[in-house]
């Protein structure tokens, strides 16, 4: 089992930046591929970004490509989501997720693949 705690959310003006963190604890967090998802009010939870166990592979939703960057520091058991050029439509609760995998370079885009979730952190972008 792994436990996930997100932080770094808040209120920011359009065009601004935020960095979300996801601290993982428990059983060998470096054995997990990680993902960020978000859920806006009245909408389904959607994929944002994912990173492989090794950190060498990443993938992004088209809506955030070029603006968001996912990274991880396995020594600190932490995954980050750097969000730049934020838009009002980025407003949502952002969730960190983990799935255990033997593959160093695999990334996972489907939320149904993930079996560990954090509690979420609110990001609000004002226009």
Order of alpha helices (4+ residues) and beta strands (2+ residues): beta-beta-beta-beta-beta-beta-beta-beta-beta-beta-beta
